[in-house]
Amino acid sequence: MTGKFSGLVLMIFFCLSLTAVAQKKPNPVLTADSLATGNYKDVLNSFFQLAFDQLASPDKEIRFTGTPFAVMAKLDSTFLIDKKYVESKALRRLNYSFALRLDTAYRFNGFSSGIKYALINKRDETVSRAFLDMVLADTLAKELLALNTVIGASISAITPAETQEKIAQEYDDFATGKKDFGLISQQLQDTILAVVKRTESIKNLADILAKNKAFNMARTADSVYQDLKANFNKNALLTIGVTDTTYKDQFVFSNVVLHAEFLKGVNKYAGNKNDLEFNARAALQLVDDTLNAGRDLKRALFSVEPAFNLVFKTKTTQRSYLELKFSTAYYRNFSTLYAGEERDRFFLNGTIRVRILNDIWVPVEIRYDPGNGNLLGFLNVRANFRALAGAAKLLY
């Protein structure tokens, strides 16, 4: 019985996200969201975001982005746990946005709206069978689980019954992290070492336990889980979407953009403190052709922008505090050229994204046009918030 119980405890530590139902705690998506990079939140937001774009330019924008899942979780906190969370996968993949455009004097100049859907999202470990399989395939994870499988028989052989019960309870304290290896009784230490040494599949644990009396099973299991989760969150993400901008002196659907964006970690399993992300965005913009009478969407502009985002993280919390993004953008005009326009244009872009508070980012964008030597800069602000803290507390 002891081995089965301790094995279950370890599984809870390894697969915390997937066993949140049994513990009735808020889903780890709340914690995972705070570990996401600022660039990732711009691609797909988990909850809510308020953005202030191009604050120092003539065309300013205030944009709100949300997810249907966040709204439903705010109204009904049970969406954060149990069956409802698993069934809300499509809602978590969907983003919607609304924005107000302002002129130099901060007067209303237009309105835009958009919708975005994650066609591929291999980063959601909270409902991923692939993540569970990856955890169970980890060498150290398998050894810790195997130890719990074989230790029960050895403890059951201890006599008298009172001593067996005492050792069984002590082992449960060791398995749940209440006691380090060096703090359990010598009898239990000897029993564990004997089991480890004679079991081929977990012999590596013998050296670990012999050299490290401060070994804590729960902390070790959690460390394995966190490392695997961090690498899993570097998997591929692909979004598609459409946005429309209506200016105050133009018609509805006067500027429609169809876009797709891809994001993937480059240095997966590298063991580096800092991360590197590959980010690519493609868009087709349809606007009114003023050379023709009436209103239409016959002007087509295509753009593609591959980029690399370097992420600097804190050592203990693993939260990014600085991100440097470098990209090259190519623009192609498929329509009749206006006077002074070019068919093809290239830009070199850079974004410095600084985290000034837990959920507030300040991205500064720099754009250079090598064709004419123009250098442009844009100051933006991103406020990511969940508005779910109160709801989450009700689930404890």
KEMI-717760 format. One record per residue (C-alpha): residue number from 1; chain; x, y, z. Coordinates in nm, 2 decimals. Layout:
(rec NUM A (X Y Z))
...
END
This chain:
(rec 1 A (0.00 0.00 0.00))
(rec 2 A (0.28 0.23 0.08))
(rec 3 A (0.45 0.19 -0.25))
(rec 4 A (0.12 0.26 -0.43))
(rec 5 A (0.05 0.57 -0.23))
(rec 6 A (0.40 0.71 -0.27))
(rec 7 A (0.39 0.64 -0.64))
(rec 8 A (0.07 0.84 -0.67))
(rec 9 A (0.23 1.13 -0.48))
(rec 10 A (0.52 1.13 -0.72))
(rec 11 A (0.29 1.13 -1.02))
(rec 12 A (0.12 1.43 -0.88))
(rec 13 A (0.45 1.62 -0.86))
(rec 14 A (0.55 1.51 -1.21))
(rec 15 A (0.22 1.58 -1.37))
(rec 16 A (0.09 1.86 -1.16))
(rec 17 A (-0.10 2.02 -1.45))
(rec 18 A (-0.28 1.69 -1.53))
(rec 19 A (-0.37 1.61 -1.17))
(rec 20 A (-0.50 1.96 -1.08))
(rec 21 A (-0.85 1.81 -1.09))
(rec 22 A (-0.77 1.57 -0.80))
(rec 23 A (-0.62 1.85 -0.59))
(rec 24 A (-0.89 2.11 -0.67))
(rec 25 A (-0.64 2.38 -0.73))
(rec 26 A (-0.64 2.64 -1.01))
(rec 27 A (-0.50 2.51 -1.33))
(rec 28 A (-0.12 2.58 -1.37))
(rec 29 A (-0.21 2.79 -1.68))
(rec 30 A (-0.22 3.08 -1.44))
(rec 31 A (0.14 3.02 -1.34))
(rec 32 A (0.26 2.93 -1.69))
(rec 33 A (0.12 3.25 -1.83))
(rec 34 A (0.36 3.45 -1.61))
(rec 35 A (0.65 3.25 -1.74))
(rec 36 A (0.56 3.32 -2.11))
(rec 37 A (0.78 3.56 -2.31))
(rec 38 A (0.65 3.90 -2.40))
(rec 39 A (0.69 3.81 -2.77))
(rec 40 A (0.48 3.49 -2.71))
(rec 41 A (0.20 3.69 -2.55))
(rec 42 A (0.19 3.92 -2.85))
(rec 43 A (0.15 3.61 -3.08))
(rec 44 A (-0.12 3.44 -2.86))
(rec 45 A (-0.25 3.58 -2.53))
(rec 46 A (-0.38 3.35 -2.26))
(rec 47 A (-0.60 3.60 -2.08))
(rec 48 A (-0.62 3.98 -2.15))
(rec 49 A (-0.39 4.24 -2.29))
(rec 50 A (-0.41 4.62 -2.31))
(rec 51 A (-0.17 4.76 -2.57))
(rec 52 A (-0.07 5.12 -2.64))
(rec 53 A (0.11 5.13 -2.98))
(rec 54 A (0.31 5.40 -3.15))
(rec 55 A (0.26 5.65 -2.87))
(rec 56 A (0.50 5.90 -3.02))
(rec 57 A (0.38 5.88 -3.38))
(rec 58 A (0.08 6.05 -3.56))
(rec 59 A (-0.11 5.72 -3.58))
(rec 60 A (-0.16 5.59 -3.23))
(rec 61 A (-0.36 5.29 -3.13))
(rec 62 A (-0.51 5.16 -2.80))
(rec 63 A (-0.59 4.79 -2.84))
(rec 64 A (-0.76 4.54 -2.61))
(rec 65 A (-0.71 4.17 -2.67))
(rec 66 A (-0.89 3.89 -2.48))
(rec 67 A (-0.99 3.53 -2.50))
(rec 68 A (-1.34 3.38 -2.46))
(rec 69 A (-1.19 3.14 -2.21))
(rec 70 A (-1.08 3.42 -1.98))
(rec 71 A (-1.43 3.57 -1.99))
(rec 72 A (-1.59 3.24 -1.91))
(rec 73 A (-1.34 3.17 -1.63))
(rec 74 A (-1.41 3.52 -1.49))
(rec 75 A (-1.79 3.44 -1.48))
(rec 76 A (-1.75 3.08 -1.37))
(rec 77 A (-1.43 2.99 -1.18))
(rec 78 A (-1.49 2.61 -1.24))
(rec 79 A (-1.36 2.67 -1.60))
(rec 80 A (-1.01 2.66 -1.44))
(rec 81 A (-1.04 2.30 -1.32))
(rec 82 A (-1.19 1.97 -1.40))
(rec 83 A (-1.37 1.86 -1.72))
(rec 84 A (-1.46 2.22 -1.82))
(rec 85 A (-1.10 2.32 -1.85))
(rec 86 A (-1.02 2.03 -2.08))
(rec 87 A (-1.33 2.09 -2.29))
(rec 88 A (-1.24 2.46 -2.33))
(rec 89 A (-0.94 2.39 -2.55))
(rec 90 A (-1.08 2.57 -2.85))
(rec 91 A (-1.18 2.88 -2.64))
(rec 92 A (-0.82 2.91 -2.51))
(rec 93 A (-0.69 2.90 -2.87))
(rec 94 A (-0.90 3.19 -2.98))
(rec 95 A (-0.81 3.56 -2.94))
(rec 96 A (-1.03 3.86 -3.02))
(rec 97 A (-0.92 4.23 -3.03))
(rec 98 A (-1.07 4.58 -3.05))
(rec 99 A (-0.88 4.90 -3.10))
(rec 100 A (-0.92 5.27 -3.12))
(rec 101 A (-0.70 5.47 -3.36))
(rec 102 A (-0.60 5.82 -3.26))
(rec 103 A (-0.44 6.11 -3.44))
(rec 104 A (-0.17 6.35 -3.33))
(rec 105 A (-0.41 6.54 -3.10))
(rec 106 A (-0.54 6.21 -2.96))
(rec 107 A (-0.87 6.25 -3.14))
(rec 108 A (-1.06 5.95 -3.27))
(rec 109 A (-0.94 5.85 -3.62))
(rec 110 A (-1.07 5.50 -3.67))
(rec 111 A (-1.16 5.17 -3.52))
(rec 112 A (-1.03 4.82 -3.58))
(rec 113 A (-1.12 4.47 -3.48))
(rec 114 A (-0.97 4.13 -3.53))
(rec 115 A (-0.98 3.76 -3.45))
(rec 116 A (-0.70 3.51 -3.42))
(rec 117 A (-0.69 3.13 -3.38))
(rec 118 A (-0.40 2.90 -3.29))
(rec 119 A (-0.42 2.64 -3.56))
(rec 120 A (-0.13 2.46 -3.40))
(rec 121 A (-0.05 2.49 -3.03))
(rec 122 A (0.19 2.23 -2.91))
(rec 123 A (0.27 2.43 -2.59))
(rec 124 A (-0.03 2.36 -2.38))
(rec 125 A (0.11 2.10 -2.15))
(rec 126 A (-0.20 2.12 -1.92))
(rec 127 A (-0.40 1.89 -2.15))
(rec 128 A (-0.13 1.73 -2.36))
(rec 129 A (-0.08 1.35 -2.36))
(rec 130 A (0.25 1.41 -2.53))
(rec 131 A (0.37 1.60 -2.23))
(rec 132 A (0.27 1.33 -1.99))
(rec 133 A (0.45 1.07 -2.21))
(rec 134 A (0.76 1.29 -2.22))
(rec 135 A (0.76 1.32 -1.84))
(rec 136 A (0.72 0.94 -1.80))
(rec 137 A (1.00 0.88 -2.05))
(rec 138 A (1.25 1.09 -1.85))
(rec 139 A (1.53 0.88 -1.70))
(rec 140 A (1.53 1.03 -1.35))
(rec 141 A (1.15 1.03 -1.35))
(rec 142 A (1.14 0.66 -1.44))
(rec 143 A (1.39 0.58 -1.17))
(rec 144 A (1.19 0.76 -0.89))
(rec 145 A (0.87 0.59 -1.00))
(rec 146 A (1.04 0.25 -1.01))
(rec 147 A (1.18 0.31 -0.66))
(rec 148 A (0.82 0.35 -0.53))
(rec 149 A (0.72 0.04 -0.71))
(rec 150 A (0.98 -0.19 -0.56))
(rec 151 A (1.02 -0.04 -0.21))
(rec 152 A (0.68 -0.16 -0.09))
(rec 153 A (0.78 -0.53 -0.07))
(rec 154 A (1.09 -0.44 0.13))
(rec 155 A (0.90 -0.24 0.38))
(rec 156 A (0.63 -0.51 0.41))
(rec 157 A (0.90 -0.76 0.51))
(rec 158 A (1.00 -0.55 0.82))
(rec 159 A (0.90 -0.68 1.15))
(rec 160 A (0.74 -0.63 1.40))
(rec 161 A (0.43 -0.47 1.26))
(rec 162 A (0.47 -0.15 1.47))
(rec 163 A (0.81 -0.09 1.32))
(rec 164 A (0.68 -0.16 0.97))
(rec 165 A (0.40 0.09 1.02))
(rec 166 A (0.65 0.35 1.15))
(rec 167 A (0.89 0.30 0.85))
(rec 168 A (0.60 0.31 0.61))
(rec 169 A (0.49 0.64 0.74))
(rec 170 A (0.84 0.77 0.74))
(rec 171 A (0.89 0.67 0.37))
(rec 172 A (0.57 0.85 0.28))
(rec 173 A (0.72 1.16 0.45))
(rec 174 A (1.03 1.11 0.24))
(rec 175 A (0.83 1.06 -0.09))
(rec 176 A (0.62 1.37 -0.03))
(rec 177 A (0.92 1.59 0.04))
(rec 178 A (0.85 1.64 0.41))
(rec 179 A (1.19 1.49 0.50))
(rec 180 A (1.53 1.49 0.31))
(rec 181 A (1.71 1.16 0.27))
(rec 182 A (1.95 1.24 0.55))
(rec 183 A (1.68 1.31 0.80))
(rec 184 A (1.50 0.98 0.78))
(rec 185 A (1.60 0.69 1.01))
(rec 186 A (1.92 0.49 0.94))
(rec 187 A (1.70 0.18 0.90))
(rec 188 A (1.50 0.33 0.62))
(rec 189 A (1.81 0.48 0.46))
(rec 190 A (1.97 0.13 0.46))
(rec 191 A (1.65 -0.02 0.32))
(rec 192 A (1.63 0.23 0.03))
(rec 193 A (2.00 0.19 -0.06))
(rec 194 A (1.97 -0.19 -0.05))
(rec 195 A (1.67 -0.18 -0.29))
(rec 196 A (1.84 0.07 -0.52))
(rec 197 A (2.17 -0.13 -0.54))
(rec 198 A (2.00 -0.46 -0.63))
(rec 199 A (1.75 -0.32 -0.88))
(rec 200 A (1.92 -0.27 -1.22))
(rec 201 A (1.68 -0.01 -1.35))
(rec 202 A (1.75 0.24 -1.06))
(rec 203 A (2.12 0.18 -0.98))
(rec 204 A (2.20 0.54 -1.07))
(rec 205 A (2.00 0.66 -0.77))
(rec 206 A (2.25 0.48 -0.54))
(rec 207 A (2.53 0.73 -0.62))
(rec 208 A (2.29 1.03 -0.59))
(rec 209 A (2.16 0.92 -0.25))
(rec 210 A (2.50 0.83 -0.12))
(rec 211 A (2.66 1.16 -0.21))
(rec 212 A (2.37 1.39 -0.13))
(rec 213 A (2.21 1.35 0.21))
(rec 214 A (2.00 1.66 0.14))
(rec 215 A (1.82 1.48 -0.15))
(rec 216 A (1.45 1.56 -0.15))
(rec 217 A (1.23 1.35 -0.36))
(rec 218 A (0.95 1.60 -0.40))
(rec 219 A (1.19 1.89 -0.49))
(rec 220 A (1.37 1.66 -0.74))
(rec 221 A (1.05 1.55 -0.90))
(rec 222 A (0.93 1.91 -0.93))
(rec 223 A (1.26 2.01 -1.08))
(rec 224 A (1.23 1.74 -1.34))
(rec 225 A (0.87 1.85 -1.42))
(rec 226 A (0.96 2.22 -1.44))
(rec 227 A (1.26 2.16 -1.67))
(rec 228 A (1.05 1.94 -1.90))
(rec 229 A (0.77 2.20 -1.90))
(rec 230 A (1.01 2.48 -1.99))
(rec 231 A (1.13 2.28 -2.29))
(rec 232 A (0.77 2.18 -2.39))
(rec 233 A (0.68 2.55 -2.40))
(rec 234 A (0.93 2.60 -2.68))
(rec 235 A (0.73 2.38 -2.91))
(rec 236 A (0.56 2.51 -3.23))
(rec 237 A (0.28 2.76 -3.23))
(rec 238 A (0.10 2.87 -3.55))
(rec 239 A (-0.18 3.12 -3.56))
(rec 240 A (-0.40 3.26 -3.84))
(rec 241 A (-0.63 3.56 -3.82))
(rec 242 A (-0.79 3.86 -3.98))
(rec 243 A (-0.81 4.22 -3.88))
(rec 244 A (-1.01 4.51 -4.02))
(rec 245 A (-0.96 4.88 -3.97))
(rec 246 A (-1.23 5.14 -4.05))
(rec 247 A (-1.12 5.50 -4.06))
(rec 248 A (-1.36 5.78 -3.97))
(rec 249 A (-1.38 5.92 -4.32))
(rec 250 A (-1.39 5.58 -4.50))
(rec 251 A (-1.62 5.28 -4.53))
(rec 252 A (-1.64 4.96 -4.32))
(rec 253 A (-1.38 4.70 -4.42))
(rec 254 A (-1.15 4.97 -4.57))
(rec 255 A (-0.83 4.79 -4.46))
(rec 256 A (-0.84 4.41 -4.42))
(rec 257 A (-0.54 4.21 -4.32))
(rec 258 A (-0.51 3.83 -4.34))
(rec 259 A (-0.22 3.71 -4.14))
(rec 260 A (-0.04 3.40 -4.01))
(rec 261 A (0.23 3.38 -3.75))
(rec 262 A (0.47 3.10 -3.65))
(rec 263 A (0.67 3.08 -3.32))
(rec 264 A (0.91 2.81 -3.20))
(rec 265 A (1.20 2.78 -2.95))
(rec 266 A (1.54 2.72 -3.12))
(rec 267 A (1.75 2.61 -2.83))
(rec 268 A (1.53 2.33 -2.69))
(rec 269 A (1.71 2.10 -2.44))
(rec 270 A (2.02 2.32 -2.47))
(rec 271 A (2.03 2.38 -2.10))
(rec 272 A (2.10 2.75 -2.15))
(rec 273 A (1.98 3.01 -1.91))
(rec 274 A (1.85 3.23 -2.19))
(rec 275 A (1.62 3.13 -2.48))
(rec 276 A (1.61 3.19 -2.85))
(rec 277 A (1.29 3.20 -3.04))
(rec 278 A (1.22 3.19 -3.42))
(rec 279 A (0.93 3.40 -3.51))
(rec 280 A (0.79 3.45 -3.87))
(rec 281 A (0.49 3.65 -3.98))
(rec 282 A (0.32 3.67 -4.32))
(rec 283 A (0.03 3.90 -4.41))
(rec 284 A (-0.18 4.00 -4.71))
(rec 285 A (-0.33 4.35 -4.68))
(rec 286 A (-0.63 4.45 -4.89))
(rec 287 A (-0.71 4.83 -4.90))
(rec 288 A (-0.91 5.07 -5.11))
(rec 289 A (-0.76 5.16 -5.45))
(rec 290 A (-0.81 5.54 -5.47))
(rec 291 A (-0.72 5.53 -5.84))
(rec 292 A (-1.06 5.37 -5.91))
(rec 293 A (-1.40 5.52 -5.86))
(rec 294 A (-1.60 5.39 -5.57))
(rec 295 A (-1.49 5.18 -5.28))
(rec 296 A (-1.31 4.85 -5.32))
(rec 297 A (-1.04 4.63 -5.17))
(rec 298 A (-0.84 4.58 -5.49))
(rec 299 A (-0.50 4.70 -5.36))
(rec 300 A (-0.31 4.40 -5.24))
(rec 301 A (0.01 4.43 -5.04))
(rec 302 A (0.20 4.12 -4.92))
(rec 303 A (0.46 4.11 -4.65))
(rec 304 A (0.67 3.85 -4.47))
(rec 305 A (0.89 3.90 -4.17))
(rec 306 A (1.12 3.63 -4.03))
(rec 307 A (1.28 3.71 -3.69))
(rec 308 A (1.48 3.58 -3.40))
(rec 309 A (1.40 3.68 -3.04))
(rec 310 A (1.67 3.65 -2.78))
(rec 311 A (1.52 3.61 -2.43))
(rec 312 A (1.71 3.69 -2.11))
(rec 313 A (1.56 3.53 -1.80))
(rec 314 A (1.61 3.56 -1.42))
(rec 315 A (1.80 3.27 -1.26))
(rec 316 A (1.55 3.17 -1.00))
(rec 317 A (1.20 3.25 -1.13))
(rec 318 A (1.29 3.19 -1.50))
(rec 319 A (1.08 3.49 -1.60))
(rec 320 A (1.21 3.69 -1.90))
(rec 321 A (1.31 4.05 -1.81))
(rec 322 A (1.46 4.16 -2.14))
(rec 323 A (1.40 4.05 -2.50))
(rec 324 A (1.59 4.15 -2.82))
(rec 325 A (1.42 4.08 -3.15))
(rec 326 A (1.58 4.12 -3.49))
(rec 327 A (1.40 4.08 -3.82))
(rec 328 A (1.41 4.14 -4.19))
(rec 329 A (1.08 4.25 -4.36))
(rec 330 A (0.99 4.22 -4.72))
(rec 331 A (0.70 4.40 -4.88))
(rec 332 A (0.55 4.33 -5.22))
(rec 333 A (0.29 4.55 -5.39))
(rec 334 A (0.08 4.35 -5.63))
(rec 335 A (-0.13 4.65 -5.75))
(rec 336 A (-0.08 4.95 -5.97))
(rec 337 A (0.19 5.17 -5.82))
(rec 338 A (0.11 5.52 -5.71))
(rec 339 A (0.36 5.80 -5.78))
(rec 340 A (0.68 5.75 -5.59))
(rec 341 A (0.59 5.40 -5.48))
(rec 342 A (0.82 5.10 -5.51))
(rec 343 A (0.71 4.75 -5.61))
(rec 344 A (0.94 4.58 -5.36))
(rec 345 A (1.07 4.71 -5.03))
(rec 346 A (1.30 4.58 -4.75))
(rec 347 A (1.33 4.68 -4.39))
(rec 348 A (1.56 4.59 -4.11))
(rec 349 A (1.38 4.58 -3.78))
(rec 350 A (1.46 4.56 -3.41))
(rec 351 A (1.25 4.54 -3.10))
(rec 352 A (1.38 4.60 -2.75))
(rec 353 A (1.12 4.46 -2.50))
(rec 354 A (1.17 4.54 -2.13))
(rec 355 A (0.96 4.40 -1.85))
(rec 356 A (0.92 4.69 -1.60))
(rec 357 A (0.65 4.52 -1.38))
(rec 358 A (0.52 4.16 -1.35))
(rec 359 A (0.27 4.20 -1.63))
(rec 360 A (0.38 4.53 -1.80))
(rec 361 A (0.61 4.53 -2.10))
(rec 362 A (0.76 4.83 -2.29))
(rec 363 A (0.86 4.73 -2.64))
(rec 364 A (1.05 4.99 -2.84))
(rec 365 A (1.05 4.91 -3.21))
(rec 366 A (1.32 5.04 -3.45))
(rec 367 A (1.27 5.02 -3.83))
(rec 368 A (1.54 5.10 -4.09))
(rec 369 A (1.48 5.13 -4.46))
(rec 370 A (1.81 5.07 -4.64))
(rec 371 A (1.67 5.19 -4.97))
(rec 372 A (1.64 5.55 -4.86))
(rec 373 A (1.82 5.55 -4.53))
(rec 374 A (1.51 5.63 -4.31))
(rec 375 A (1.52 5.53 -3.95))
(rec 376 A (1.19 5.51 -3.76))
(rec 377 A (1.12 5.44 -3.39))
(rec 378 A (0.80 5.34 -3.22))
(rec 379 A (0.73 5.33 -2.85))
(rec 380 A (0.47 5.08 -2.73))
(rec 381 A (0.33 4.95 -2.39))
(rec 382 A (0.18 4.61 -2.32))
(rec 383 A (-0.02 4.54 -2.01))
(rec 384 A (-0.10 4.17 -1.97))
(rec 385 A (-0.35 4.09 -1.70))
(rec 386 A (-0.56 3.80 -1.59))
(rec 387 A (-0.83 3.95 -1.37))
(rec 388 A (-0.88 3.60 -1.24))
(rec 389 A (-0.69 3.60 -0.91))
(rec 390 A (-1.00 3.63 -0.70))
(rec 391 A (-1.17 3.36 -0.89))
(rec 392 A (-0.87 3.13 -0.85))
(rec 393 A (-0.86 3.17 -0.47))
(rec 394 A (-1.22 3.04 -0.45))
(rec 395 A (-1.10 2.70 -0.58))
(rec 396 A (-0.86 2.63 -0.29))
END
